[in-house]
Amino acid sequence: HVAIIMDGNGRWAYRRDLPRIAGHKAGERAITDIIRAASEWELAALSLFAFSTENWNRPRNEVTFLMTFNRNLLARRVDEFDDRNIQVRIIGRREPIPLATLEQMDRAREQTRNNTGLKLNICFNYGGRAEIVDGLRKMGEAVSENRISSSEVNPDSFGEFLYMPDTPDADLLIRTASEYRISNFILWKLPRTQIYVTDILWPDFRREQLAELIDLHDSRMQSRRAAAGGAQG
């Protein structure tokens, strides 16, 4: 499970004396390439931070653009995702996403729901704390309705009430554009995650960089296992 905080679209545009939305448009090439690579490499899951619960505070014209941009991106790509056996999931709160955007998200999810390949988690209007609060509400309802007893409440059972119960914890979290912040992203899925920050801005990020970071992750894991084996020996 690879999770990515796609950062740097605005800076990419600023460095080229372009409006911020030009950076978001350029970021689509990176999104498409990374999804294709994740599918071809048979990753179990890819989680992309597309729009956070805090992003509503951005300028109105940018928020409006992002709603339309993400809706149109799904409309353009869903047939390809379906052909690649990718299961599209929309992760986050539905309110106050515009109806037209929700309808396209629902169409993409329904069209690909039976696919068995890559789980593509598009985290949209998503916040890690919001997810935990929503999970607490659902678990509280289950306890009050006797669907689960209070004695059964533990980290594993709580995880079943969160947005992605069938997605494993993240093995690798990548953040582009040199920002050393988790930014409230999939907090429950990060207990043992390796975190990598790259100075590459998101529109310039490609599968080559993803492959390098996955290889680095695998090398570190092998070194840890070797060290643990040596210590035990």
Secondary structure, 3 states (H helix, E strand, C coil): CEEEECCCHHHHHHCCCCCHHHHHHHHHHHHHHHHHHHHHCCCCEEEEEEEECCHHHCCHHHHHHHHHHHHHHHHHHHHHHHHCCCEEEEECCCCCCCHHHHHHHHHHHHHHCCCCCCEEEEEEEECHHHHHHHHHHHHHHHHHCCCCCHHHCCHHHHHCCCCCCCCCCCCEEEECCCCCCCCCCCHHHCCCCEEEECCCCHHHCCHHHHHHHHHHHHHHHHHHHHHHHHHHC
